Amino acid sequence: MKFSVGDLAQRLGCSIIGNAALELSDVRPLAEAGPGHLAFIGDRKQLGKVQSSHAGAVIVASKLSEGLSAERTWIVAADAQLAFIQAMLLFRPQAERRVTGVSERANVAATAVVGHAVNIAPGAFVGEHAIIGDGCDIGPNAVVSDRCRLGREVTIHATAVLYREVVVGDRSIIHSGAVIGADGFGYRFVAGRYERIPHTGTVVIEEDVEIGACTTIDRAMVGETRIGAGTKLDNLIMIGHNCRLGKHNAFASQVGLAGSVTSGDYVRCAGQVGIADHLHLGTGSTLGAKAGVMNDIPDGSHQIGVPCQPEKEMFRTLLHVGKLPDILQQLKTLTRQVAELEKQAAIAQPTEQTRAA
């Protein structure tokens, strides 16, 4: 599928600098784009990379449009990334959802309640008294266990597993290999051995949540582990039992939460953040990659490091750490100088016998 720059700009509601008649056949990253491709830049740092790019046209934010070279064709948008996404979907239209119904090769319990326009793929399992809302998609070999409840338009991708009694809100997406509702890591150490603690609670996932591939969320021991509305969890994340996340949290890959961690709304964790049990992450707080969290995080705080500290304090510490070799050398030199001065002072100091004479 091809579009002229002029046609694209009209569809996107953007202006043009350069050749409106130029035909484009696809989108590409800036570094990979050729003469027939559309790319985009989102910030001023990327402007310098455009000169070496072979892209036919580039979408650029209007705030960066002053002084752009007329030798290249530009599509100027208020939101460059959004315009690029819209253009991408014009070049690469996504297949519309089709209603295929419940496969004969799916295993759906007779007591399950299945809503309107639901797709259940071959090999999928739906347990006793489960409730599947209208417009849900359950992929191949996915498991929705007994008494689970899915809202409207929920997507459960292939091989994802929902243990018993898990609740999933409207429009939520659970990717392949995710496991929701396994027992928490809870044991009592009695008479030299670990005794398993039963977990009789559940997991509640609110609406518009997305859970990445191979992420795990453990059920509560008594109450519920809860994931707030709009929260986005990347692949390979571990959420321990009894955790309660606020709304619109965003966690990157390999974040790990021990049991009973709570968070406010709009909390962000970069990759490999580790959080000890029974802590609270304040609303609007941000934790940098590999942060080790051992205390509650205040609202709006930005922290990094192990153990984590406010960014400014940690950067100051890291700056000093970089100077340690020089400081150590200075300390050795001063130690030698002090030793020499002490030696000279001892030689010059009169003895008691000299004073008496």
Buried (B, 14 or more C-beta within 10 A) or exposed (E): EEBBBBBBBEEBEBEBBBBBEBBBBBBBEBEEBEEBBBBBBBEEEBBEEBEEBBBBBBBBBEEBBEEBEEEBBBBBBEBBEEBBEBBBEBBEEEEEEEEEEBBEEBEBBEEBEBBEBBBBBEBBBBBEBBBBBBBBBBBBBBBBBBBBBBBBBBBBBBBBBBBBBBBBBBBBBBBBBBBBBBBBEBEEEEEEEEEEBEBEBBBBBBBBBBBBBBBBBBBBBEBBBBBBBBBBBBBBBBBBBBBBBBBBBBBBBBBBBBBBBBBBBBBBBBBBBBBBEEBBBBBBBBBBEBBBBEEEBBBEBBBBBEEBBBBEEBEEEEEEEEEEEEEEEEEEEEEEEEEEEEEEEEEEEEEEEEEEE
